[in-house]
Amino acid sequence: MIGAKKELSSEQHTLYSELKPEQKRLINKEKNLFEVSPKHKSFRVYIGKFFELKKGLHSVFNELREAKENDVLELMIDSGGGFVNEGMQFYNIMQEKFYGRTVAYLDNKGYSMGAMLFSMANKRIIYPYSDFMYHNYAGGASGKGGEIKARLEHTSKKLEAFFHDIIVKQGFLTEDEYKQMLVGQDYWMGAKELCQRGIATHVIVEGHEITAKAYLKTLKKQKAAKKEAKLLKKEANLKKIPK
């Protein structure tokens, strides 16, 4: 049924789905050209901590795997991170079922795996006070000495390649910055730097969604206006000083 919403929750995440009707948007009045969005299903997942301890995300992922070719996925991220494995499962779903049709909102914060998930989306939307942090994974292993060494070497090789594909290949960090991340450097970023690096593609400001480029121009104009106001105030104060 069009417009009917469905809710499915795990321990840390909640999935909502809704069937959207076909929509037409006029893009050229003179030529009478329309952009048509076909009927599709919209999946929206609210992302918390990647820390499912009971049955994992079986129900959520099973629902997402029912997606068809025009369906879209929205990720509402407010996450401090957690298990890398869960984040990689989301990556697999995005690659398999929502390739090129994923939108992520940095709804407050995205640290560690939360930052990685945000970086995986095709369209990445932030707010003026969104908070973000990249760092290397943490983990451990137990068992016989040889087993621990083999497992750590294998895991490190796999995850470093995965992180590199998401972060460096898209130009979000340089090779040198990435090497520093692997040895312990944390990269904390706010809205301005997220736009400068291309991690954010859009920003929601005062009820409007604008491009990252337009947001940076707005910040530049605001800075210039503050500078001008400061100079005018200084000049006014100088005129008040008796000669």
C-alpha beads as a LAMMPS data file, in Angstrom:
LAMMPS data file: protein, C-alpha beads

243 atoms
242 bonds

1 atom types
1 bond types

-500.0 500.0 xlo xhi
-500.0 500.0 ylo yhi
-500.0 500.0 zlo zhi

Masses

1 110.0

Atoms # bond

1 1 1 0.000 0.000 0.000
2 1 1 1.367 3.434 -1.004
3 1 1 2.418 5.446 2.045
4 1 1 2.109 2.560 4.504
5 1 1 5.113 2.537 6.852
6 1 1 6.791 -0.507 8.345
7 1 1 9.083 -0.522 11.389
8 1 1 11.697 -3.107 12.323
9 1 1 14.103 -2.706 15.243
10 1 1 17.255 -4.450 16.403
11 1 1 19.101 -3.704 19.655
12 1 1 20.897 -0.630 18.292
13 1 1 19.278 0.269 14.968
14 1 1 15.771 0.881 13.650
15 1 1 14.581 0.347 10.066
16 1 1 11.559 2.111 8.585
17 1 1 10.291 1.399 5.090
18 1 1 7.655 3.137 3.002
19 1 1 6.333 2.657 -0.528
20 1 1 6.580 5.894 -2.514
21 1 1 4.349 6.679 -5.535
22 1 1 5.665 7.778 -8.927
23 1 1 6.525 11.473 -8.922
24 1 1 7.112 14.021 -11.679
25 1 1 9.188 17.182 -11.255
26 1 1 9.227 19.957 -13.847
27 1 1 12.844 20.732 -14.790
28 1 1 12.318 22.842 -17.940
29 1 1 9.048 24.745 -18.352
30 1 1 9.792 25.997 -21.882
31 1 1 10.553 22.525 -23.199
32 1 1 7.980 20.885 -20.932
33 1 1 10.583 18.488 -19.570
34 1 1 9.948 16.460 -16.437
35 1 1 12.133 14.336 -14.208
36 1 1 10.254 11.155 -13.327
37 1 1 10.887 9.189 -10.154
38 1 1 9.332 5.740 -10.509
39 1 1 7.349 4.054 -7.772
40 1 1 9.832 2.717 -5.270
41 1 1 10.415 1.717 -1.691
42 1 1 12.322 4.008 0.646
43 1 1 14.307 2.339 3.426
44 1 1 15.475 4.526 6.308
45 1 1 17.784 3.108 8.990
46 1 1 18.560 4.962 12.208
47 1 1 22.104 3.980 13.105
48 1 1 23.224 3.726 16.724
49 1 1 26.176 1.831 18.131
50 1 1 27.533 -1.083 16.075
51 1 1 27.177 -3.458 18.993
52 1 1 24.559 -6.145 18.367
53 1 1 25.136 -8.861 20.975
54 1 1 22.049 -11.068 20.668
55 1 1 21.009 -12.167 17.179
56 1 1 22.805 -9.514 15.185
57 1 1 21.066 -7.674 12.365
58 1 1 19.427 -10.650 10.654
59 1 1 15.917 -9.152 10.512
60 1 1 17.119 -5.725 9.343
61 1 1 19.417 -7.110 6.660
62 1 1 16.811 -9.624 5.501
63 1 1 14.314 -6.786 4.961
64 1 1 16.919 -4.705 3.088
65 1 1 17.743 -7.656 0.833
66 1 1 14.175 -7.514 -0.455
67 1 1 15.000 -4.184 -2.147
68 1 1 14.353 -3.782 -5.883
69 1 1 16.348 -1.836 -8.480
70 1 1 14.686 1.567 -7.886
71 1 1 14.549 1.401 -4.095
72 1 1 16.649 3.840 -2.053
73 1 1 18.421 3.643 1.301
74 1 1 18.743 6.483 3.816
75 1 1 21.100 6.188 6.782
76 1 1 20.461 8.474 9.766
77 1 1 23.779 8.306 11.615
78 1 1 24.310 9.189 15.263
79 1 1 26.978 6.667 16.167
80 1 1 30.090 6.468 18.294
81 1 1 31.245 3.380 16.381
82 1 1 31.529 -0.257 17.412
83 1 1 32.116 -3.565 15.642
84 1 1 33.754 -3.158 12.230
85 1 1 32.118 -6.382 11.064
86 1 1 28.631 -4.849 11.338
87 1 1 29.726 -1.817 9.338
88 1 1 31.131 -4.083 6.640
89 1 1 27.795 -5.900 6.465
90 1 1 26.099 -2.566 5.749
91 1 1 28.737 -1.916 3.079
92 1 1 27.929 -5.268 1.440
93 1 1 24.193 -4.478 1.414
94 1 1 24.872 -1.056 -0.106
95 1 1 27.032 -2.592 -2.824
96 1 1 24.605 -5.395 -3.588
97 1 1 21.162 -3.810 -3.283
98 1 1 21.534 -0.007 -3.225
99 1 1 24.528 0.723 -5.431
100 1 1 24.452 4.414 -6.353
101 1 1 21.207 4.986 -4.385
102 1 1 22.335 5.607 -0.822
103 1 1 21.986 8.843 1.161
104 1 1 23.551 9.356 4.597
105 1 1 22.708 12.060 7.141
106 1 1 25.255 12.865 9.840
107 1 1 22.571 13.494 12.419
108 1 1 24.814 14.694 15.246
109 1 1 27.905 12.473 15.223
110 1 1 29.770 9.797 13.308
111 1 1 32.899 8.433 14.975
112 1 1 35.000 5.419 14.026
113 1 1 32.679 2.949 12.216
114 1 1 29.986 5.622 12.187
115 1 1 32.336 7.839 10.175
116 1 1 33.176 4.979 7.839
117 1 1 29.491 4.242 7.163
118 1 1 28.816 7.904 6.406
119 1 1 31.748 7.888 3.968
120 1 1 30.296 4.904 2.076
121 1 1 27.136 6.720 0.944
122 1 1 26.719 8.346 -2.476
123 1 1 25.140 11.523 -1.107
124 1 1 26.398 12.675 2.299
125 1 1 24.407 15.329 4.160
126 1 1 25.483 17.112 7.337
127 1 1 24.258 19.871 9.643
128 1 1 26.251 22.914 10.864
129 1 1 27.153 21.181 14.140
130 1 1 27.669 17.629 12.889
131 1 1 30.729 15.967 14.414
132 1 1 33.024 13.419 12.782
133 1 1 36.117 11.328 13.510
134 1 1 38.295 8.843 11.621
135 1 1 40.699 6.532 13.436
136 1 1 42.160 3.064 13.111
137 1 1 40.322 0.020 14.419
138 1 1 40.912 -1.508 17.857
139 1 1 40.731 -5.197 18.649
140 1 1 42.415 -8.232 20.105
141 1 1 42.854 -11.989 19.808
142 1 1 43.327 -15.000 22.057
143 1 1 44.708 -18.471 21.509
144 1 1 48.083 -20.051 20.753
145 1 1 50.942 -17.712 19.871
146 1 1 51.098 -18.714 16.218
147 1 1 47.328 -18.503 15.844
148 1 1 47.222 -15.007 17.359
149 1 1 49.966 -13.771 15.055
150 1 1 48.358 -15.247 11.929
151 1 1 44.923 -13.896 12.819
152 1 1 46.172 -10.400 13.613
153 1 1 48.216 -10.216 10.413
154 1 1 45.279 -11.413 8.315
155 1 1 42.759 -9.072 9.976
156 1 1 45.091 -6.097 9.799
157 1 1 45.742 -6.630 6.090
158 1 1 42.020 -6.948 5.299
159 1 1 40.826 -3.978 7.353
160 1 1 43.625 -1.644 6.275
161 1 1 42.732 -2.351 2.630
162 1 1 39.026 -1.814 3.367
163 1 1 39.617 1.482 5.176
164 1 1 41.956 2.621 2.377
165 1 1 39.301 1.985 -0.278
166 1 1 36.683 3.990 1.626
167 1 1 38.857 6.862 2.876
168 1 1 41.839 7.364 0.582
169 1 1 40.498 6.304 -2.824
170 1 1 37.725 8.880 -2.450
171 1 1 40.250 11.537 -1.452
172 1 1 38.970 12.085 2.084
173 1 1 42.455 11.612 3.576
174 1 1 45.817 11.725 1.800
175 1 1 48.123 8.707 1.744
176 1 1 50.352 10.359 4.332
177 1 1 47.408 11.183 6.579
178 1 1 46.177 7.609 6.271
179 1 1 49.571 6.248 7.318
180 1 1 49.437 8.516 10.357
181 1 1 45.940 7.204 11.122
182 1 1 47.227 3.622 11.091
183 1 1 49.786 4.447 13.789
184 1 1 47.335 6.210 16.065
185 1 1 46.379 9.638 14.688
186 1 1 42.714 10.584 15.170
187 1 1 41.129 12.989 12.659
188 1 1 38.363 15.086 14.220
189 1 1 36.322 17.273 11.871
190 1 1 33.446 19.723 11.967
191 1 1 31.138 20.916 9.188
192 1 1 33.633 23.234 7.483
193 1 1 36.397 20.655 7.134
194 1 1 33.929 17.954 6.101
195 1 1 32.894 20.191 3.203
196 1 1 36.447 21.187 2.341
197 1 1 37.552 17.569 2.112
198 1 1 34.506 16.486 0.101
199 1 1 33.362 14.084 2.816
200 1 1 30.100 16.042 3.024
201 1 1 28.326 16.741 -0.268
202 1 1 25.446 18.802 1.157
203 1 1 24.518 20.770 4.286
204 1 1 21.084 21.491 5.750
205 1 1 20.934 25.136 6.860
206 1 1 17.827 26.988 8.034
207 1 1 15.460 24.514 6.427
208 1 1 17.289 24.322 3.103
209 1 1 19.628 21.707 1.664
210 1 1 22.587 23.357 -0.091
211 1 1 25.754 21.984 -1.642
212 1 1 28.974 21.815 0.343
213 1 1 30.490 24.342 -2.065
214 1 1 27.633 26.805 -1.455
215 1 1 27.982 26.303 2.313
216 1 1 31.687 27.176 2.193
217 1 1 30.854 30.324 0.236
218 1 1 28.296 31.231 2.890
219 1 1 30.898 30.795 5.640
220 1 1 33.324 32.970 3.690
221 1 1 30.722 35.731 3.336
222 1 1 29.873 35.510 7.039
223 1 1 33.543 35.800 7.965
224 1 1 33.959 38.837 5.699
225 1 1 30.843 40.458 7.177
226 1 1 32.125 39.917 10.737
227 1 1 35.491 41.397 9.786
228 1 1 33.836 44.426 8.238
229 1 1 31.588 44.899 11.289
230 1 1 34.628 44.703 13.560
231 1 1 36.450 47.372 11.514
232 1 1 33.394 49.649 11.538
233 1 1 33.103 49.269 15.300
234 1 1 36.783 50.073 15.703
235 1 1 36.427 53.189 13.543
236 1 1 33.362 54.292 15.511
237 1 1 35.260 53.884 18.797
238 1 1 38.184 55.934 17.429
239 1 1 35.830 58.789 16.525
240 1 1 34.543 58.830 20.102
241 1 1 38.027 59.379 21.532
242 1 1 38.459 63.089 22.353
243 1 1 41.352 64.834 20.594

Bonds

1 1 1 2
2 1 2 3
3 1 3 4
4 1 4 5
5 1 5 6
6 1 6 7
7 1 7 8
8 1 8 9
9 1 9 10
10 1 10 11
11 1 11 12
12 1 12 13
13 1 13 14
14 1 14 15
15 1 15 16
16 1 16 17
17 1 17 18
18 1 18 19
19 1 19 20
20 1 20 21
21 1 21 22
22 1 22 23
23 1 23 24
24 1 24 25
25 1 25 26
26 1 26 27
27 1 27 28
28 1 28 29
29 1 29 30
30 1 30 31
31 1 31 32
32 1 32 33
33 1 33 34
34 1 34 35
35 1 35 36
36 1 36 37
37 1 37 38
38 1 38 39
39 1 39 40
40 1 40 41
41 1 41 42
42 1 42 43
43 1 43 44
44 1 44 45
45 1 45 46
46 1 46 47
47 1 47 48
48 1 48 49
49 1 49 50
50 1 50 51
51 1 51 52
52 1 52 53
53 1 53 54
54 1 54 55
55 1 55 56
56 1 56 57
57 1 57 58
58 1 58 59
59 1 59 60
60 1 60 61
61 1 61 62
62 1 62 63
63 1 63 64
64 1 64 65
65 1 65 66
66 1 66 67
67 1 67 68
68 1 68 69
69 1 69 70
70 1 70 71
71 1 71 72
72 1 72 73
73 1 73 74
74 1 74 75
75 1 75 76
76 1 76 77
77 1 77 78
78 1 78 79
79 1 79 80
80 1 80 81
81 1 81 82
82 1 82 83
83 1 83 84
84 1 84 85
85 1 85 86
86 1 86 87
87 1 87 88
88 1 88 89
89 1 89 90
90 1 90 91
91 1 91 92
92 1 92 93
93 1 93 94
94 1 94 95
95 1 95 96
96 1 96 97
97 1 97 98
98 1 98 99
99 1 99 100
100 1 100 101
101 1 101 102
102 1 102 103
103 1 103 104
104 1 104 105
105 1 105 106
106 1 106 107
107 1 107 108
108 1 108 109
109 1 109 110
110 1 110 111
111 1 111 112
112 1 112 113
113 1 113 114
114 1 114 115
115 1 115 116
116 1 116 117
117 1 117 118
118 1 118 119
119 1 119 120
120 1 120 121
121 1 121 122
122 1 122 123
123 1 123 124
124 1 124 125
125 1 125 126
126 1 126 127
127 1 127 128
128 1 128 129
129 1 129 130
130 1 130 131
131 1 131 132
132 1 132 133
133 1 133 134
134 1 134 135
135 1 135 136
136 1 136 137
137 1 137 138
138 1 138 139
139 1 139 140
140 1 140 141
141 1 141 142
142 1 142 143
143 1 143 144
144 1 144 145
145 1 145 146
146 1 146 147
147 1 147 148
148 1 148 149
149 1 149 150
150 1 150 151
151 1 151 152
152 1 152 153
153 1 153 154
154 1 154 155
155 1 155 156
156 1 156 157
157 1 157 158
158 1 158 159
159 1 159 160
160 1 160 161
161 1 161 162
162 1 162 163
163 1 163 164
164 1 164 165
165 1 165 166
166 1 166 167
167 1 167 168
168 1 168 169
169 1 169 170
170 1 170 171
171 1 171 172
172 1 172 173
173 1 173 174
174 1 174 175
175 1 175 176
176 1 176 177
177 1 177 178
178 1 178 179
179 1 179 180
180 1 180 181
181 1 181 182
182 1 182 183
183 1 183 184
184 1 184 185
185 1 185 186
186 1 186 187
187 1 187 188
188 1 188 189
189 1 189 190
190 1 190 191
191 1 191 192
192 1 192 193
193 1 193 194
194 1 194 195
195 1 195 196
196 1 196 197
197 1 197 198
198 1 198 199
199 1 199 200
200 1 200 201
201 1 201 202
202 1 202 203
203 1 203 204
204 1 204 205
205 1 205 206
206 1 206 207
207 1 207 208
208 1 208 209
209 1 209 210
210 1 210 211
211 1 211 212
212 1 212 213
213 1 213 214
214 1 214 215
215 1 215 216
216 1 216 217
217 1 217 218
218 1 218 219
219 1 219 220
220 1 220 221
221 1 221 222
222 1 222 223
223 1 223 224
224 1 224 225
225 1 225 226
226 1 226 227
227 1 227 228
228 1 228 229
229 1 229 230
230 1 230 231
231 1 231 232
232 1 232 233
233 1 233 234
234 1 234 235
235 1 235 236
236 1 236 237
237 1 237 238
238 1 238 239
239 1 239 240
240 1 240 241
241 1 241 242
242 1 242 243
